[in-house]
């Protein structure tokens, strides 16, 4: 029973951390993101749908013998959380995005006037960094500064999905390409998609596919609870779709409770009465604490198993100390990929920061690798049209192996992992036994007016039905 109780704690952190980052603040119209609200109205989407993606980039990569040159520096604005509620994750981005630029250019970087300069052959890349504290208002302020004062050509960020929605809209308004890392909300490359937005972060559907493929090997029947707003609906739909695809059965209707619920007794009774083997929670916010308390009091934790993805190195011991031997999914752990890029990242993070790469370091490095590969492919042309053309359909090698940017919706197809927890006290965070690598392929979630972009991909669900 201890394992079951502990697996509930696993979900506590998953929701308060990963899901908060991923999409807990997606529904900005009804629920403030990270306890803040966007003060300024968001413009309506462009009237005309974006053009359908080309099957291949318009420009051929520049011959390596010719090198890359540009008449003006390519200016990059990196936005993340240095001092806000999600600064623990911003740290992963601030260290590994510059490291990725160094790896991709072969230049250690030189400090300039408010930026760091990297030379890619005869093309200078200038990196400007800003702290948005994971609040949409601050995001808007620093993005406008980067665009209007620094005249950046590319934006990269940010941690909070709510703040990323603000960043995404401003990038579209100003026609500046945006690479999203590490925010994971489906909406970024779904209903909020625009042609300027790309991602190296995974989306929530990829989390669901990765986890459900494992869960359905252990359990046959499921029930789930989620908050009664768009984030909850989207998360519940993804888990229902993915777990069903892999042979699981949901034996009861999805349970939706108001986000501010503190009394969960009637909902836990429904879960107990369902007869399911396992229950899945999609939640964001402090309500998860009384939910788990009620689940424990009523015996839900004794009767049903709950699985959730493993989390970052720092927080894992606090939440998984009694879960030794459990198996679940994880986005990235430095001990799992076996390739030269990951080896280099481990060496640099350990040597310079006296720690090891964590959950989102790979997202950050992949963002810089994507950028540099696009600049190479465009021959140093940093115009929006050239970079968009270069990034659609591109493949590159990163710490997690090959990453493919789907031209249809700019989703990053990438490896994710299943592992068994061996310990929580290894000084080098060697917590896991690697089990297998998954490469979740997910549906195209574009809105109806852009559905033609989806091409042959399944639309709206894994089956497309």
ChimeraX attribute file (.defattr): number of C-alpha atoms within 10 A of each C-alpha:
attribute: neighborCount
match mode: 1-to-1
recipient: residues
	/A:1	10
	/A:2	11
	/A:3	19
	/A:4	21
	/A:5	19
	/A:6	21
	/A:7	21
	/A:8	27
	/A:9	24
	/A:10	24
	/A:11	27
	/A:12	25
	/A:13	24
	/A:14	24
	/A:15	24
	/A:16	18
	/A:17	19
	/A:18	23
	/A:19	26
	/A:20	26
	/A:21	28
	/A:22	26
	/A:23	29
	/A:24	30
	/A:25	29
	/A:26	28
	/A:27	18
	/A:28	19
	/A:29	12
	/A:30	11
	/A:31	18
	/A:32	17
	/A:33	25
	/A:34	24
	/A:35	9
	/A:36	16
	/A:37	18
	/A:38	19
	/A:39	9
	/A:40	10
	/A:41	8
	/A:42	12
	/A:43	10
	/A:44	8
	/A:45	13
	/A:46	10
	/A:47	7
	/A:48	8
	/A:49	16
	/A:50	15
	/A:51	10
	/A:52	16
	/A:53	21
	/A:54	13
	/A:55	11
	/A:56	14
	/A:57	21
	/A:58	15
	/A:59	13
	/A:60	12
	/A:61	15
	/A:62	15
	/A:63	11
	/A:64	9
	/A:65	6
	/A:66	9
	/A:67	14
	/A:68	21
	/A:69	18
	/A:70	17
	/A:71	10
	/A:72	12
	/A:73	19
	/A:74	22
	/A:75	22
	/A:76	26
	/A:77	25
	/A:78	26
	/A:79	30
	/A:80	31
	/A:81	26
	/A:82	19
	/A:83	14
	/A:84	15
	/A:85	14
	/A:86	20
	/A:87	19
	/A:88	16
	/A:89	24
	/A:90	29
	/A:91	17
	/A:92	23
	/A:93	31
	/A:94	22
	/A:95	18
	/A:96	25
	/A:97	24
	/A:98	22
	/A:99	24
	/A:100	27
	/A:101	27
	/A:102	19
	/A:103	18
	/A:104	18
	/A:105	21
	/A:106	13
	/A:107	15
	/A:108	14
	/A:109	19
	/A:110	11
	/A:111	11
	/A:112	11
	/A:113	8
	/A:114	11
	/A:115	18
	/A:116	17
	/A:117	22
	/A:118	24
	/A:119	20
	/A:120	22
	/A:121	17
	/A:122	13
	/A:123	22
	/A:124	20
	/A:125	24
	/A:126	23
	/A:127	24
	/A:128	20
	/A:129	19
	/A:130	19
	/A:131	20
	/A:132	27
	/A:133	24
	/A:134	29
	/A:135	27
	/A:136	26
	/A:137	18
	/A:138	17
	/A:139	28
	/A:140	22
	/A:141	12
	/A:142	19
	/A:143	24
	/A:144	17
	/A:145	15
	/A:146	23
	/A:147	20
	/A:148	11
	/A:149	9
	/A:150	16
	/A:151	15
	/A:152	23
	/A:153	21
	/A:154	25
	/A:155	27
	/A:156	28
	/A:157	30
	/A:158	31
	/A:159	29
	/A:160	34
	/A:161	34
	/A:162	33
	/A:163	32
	/A:164	31
	/A:165	26
	/A:166	22
	/A:167	27
	/A:168	30
	/A:169	22
	/A:170	20
	/A:171	21
	/A:172	19
	/A:173	13
	/A:174	12
	/A:175	18
	/A:176	25
	/A:177	27
	/A:178	31
	/A:179	27
	/A:180	28
	/A:181	32
	/A:182	32
	/A:183	30
	/A:184	28
	/A:185	29
	/A:186	27
	/A:187	21
	/A:188	28
	/A:189	25
	/A:190	20
	/A:191	14
	/A:192	16
	/A:193	24
	/A:194	25
	/A:195	24
	/A:196	24
	/A:197	26
	/A:198	29
	/A:199	28
	/A:200	28
	/A:201	27
	/A:202	25
	/A:203	24
	/A:204	23
	/A:205	26
	/A:206	28
	/A:207	24
	/A:208	24
	/A:209	27
	/A:210	27
	/A:211	25
	/A:212	28
	/A:213	22
	/A:214	19
	/A:215	23
	/A:216	20
	/A:217	11
	/A:218	14
	/A:219	19
	/A:220	18
	/A:221	21
	/A:222	28
	/A:223	25
	/A:224	22
	/A:225	23
	/A:226	23
	/A:227	24
	/A:228	15
	/A:229	16
	/A:230	18
	/A:231	25
	/A:232	26
	/A:233	16
	/A:234	20
	/A:235	26
	/A:236	25
	/A:237	16
	/A:238	25
	/A:239	24
	/A:240	22
	/A:241	20
	/A:242	26
	/A:243	24
	/A:244	19
	/A:245	16
	/A:246	16
	/A:247	14
	/A:248	21
	/A:249	18
	/A:250	20
	/A:251	15
	/A:252	16
	/A:253	11
	/A:254	17
	/A:255	18
	/A:256	17
	/A:257	17
	/A:258	12
	/A:259	18
	/A:260	12
	/A:261	13
	/A:262	15
	/A:263	14
	/A:264	17
	/A:265	16
	/A:266	9
	/A:267	17
	/A:268	22
	/A:269	15
	/A:270	15
	/A:271	24
	/A:272	18
	/A:273	11
	/A:274	18
	/A:275	15
	/A:276	21
	/A:277	18
	/A:278	24
	/A:279	23
	/A:280	20
	/A:281	25
	/A:282	23
	/A:283	27
	/A:284	26
	/A:285	19
	/A:286	15
	/A:287	19
	/A:288	24
	/A:289	15
	/A:290	15
	/A:291	19
	/A:292	20
	/A:293	16
	/A:294	21
	/A:295	24
	/A:296	16
	/A:297	12
	/A:298	15
	/A:299	13
	/A:300	24
	/A:301	25
	/A:302	15
	/A:303	17
	/A:304	20
	/A:305	21
	/A:306	24
	/A:307	24
	/A:308	26
	/A:309	22
	/A:310	28
	/A:311	24
	/A:312	22
	/A:313	19
	/A:314	12
	/A:315	14
	/A:316	18
	/A:317	18
	/A:318	13
	/A:319	20
	/A:320	23
	/A:321	16
	/A:322	19
	/A:323	23
	/A:324	16
	/A:325	14
	/A:326	18
	/A:327	23
	/A:328	21
	/A:329	28
	/A:330	20
	/A:331	24
	/A:332	24
	/A:333	27
	/A:334	21
	/A:335	18
	/A:336	21
	/A:337	20
	/A:338	12
	/A:339	13
	/A:340	13
	/A:341	19
	/A:342	22
	/A:343	14
	/A:344	15
	/A:345	23
	/A:346	19
	/A:347	16
	/A:348	18
	/A:349	19
	/A:350	14
	/A:351	11
	/A:352	10
	/A:353	11
	/A:354	9
	/A:355	15
	/A:356	21
	/A:357	25
	/A:358	22
	/A:359	20
	/A:360	24
	/A:361	31
	/A:362	30
	/A:363	27
	/A:364	29
	/A:365	32
	/A:366	30
	/A:367	29
	/A:368	26
	/A:369	24
	/A:370	28
	/A:371	24
	/A:372	20
	/A:373	21
	/A:374	25
	/A:375	27
	/A:376	24
	/A:377	24
	/A:378	25
	/A:379	23
	/A:380	27
	/A:381	21
	/A:382	23
	/A:383	16
	/A:384	17
	/A:385	16
	/A:386	19
	/A:387	27
	/A:388	25
	/A:389	20
	/A:390	27
	/A:391	26
	/A:392	25
	/A:393	21
	/A:394	20
	/A:395	16
	/A:396	14
	/A:397	17
	/A:398	24
	/A:399	27
	/A:400	24
	/A:401	18
	/A:402	14
	/A:403	21
	/A:404	20
	/A:405	21
	/A:406	21
	/A:407	26
	/A:408	24
	/A:409	30
	/A:410	28
	/A:411	29
	/A:412	25
	/A:413	22
	/A:414	21
	/A:415	21
	/A:416	24
	/A:417	22
	/A:418	25
	/A:419	22
	/A:420	18
	/A:421	20
	/A:422	16
	/A:423	18
	/A:424	22
	/A:425	12
	/A:426	11
	/A:427	8
	/A:428	11
	/A:429	21
	/A:430	18
	/A:431	21
	/A:432	21
	/A:433	16
	/A:434	16
	/A:435	13
	/A:436	12
	/A:437	16
	/A:438	18
	/A:439	14
	/A:440	19
	/A:441	18
	/A:442	24
	/A:443	21
	/A:444	26
	/A:445	25
	/A:446	24
	/A:447	18
	/A:448	12
	/A:449	12
	/A:450	20
	/A:451	17
	/A:452	17
	/A:453	21
	/A:454	20
	/A:455	14
	/A:456	10
	/A:457	18
	/A:458	16
	/A:459	20
	/A:460	20
	/A:461	17
	/A:462	19
	/A:463	13
	/A:464	11
	/A:465	7
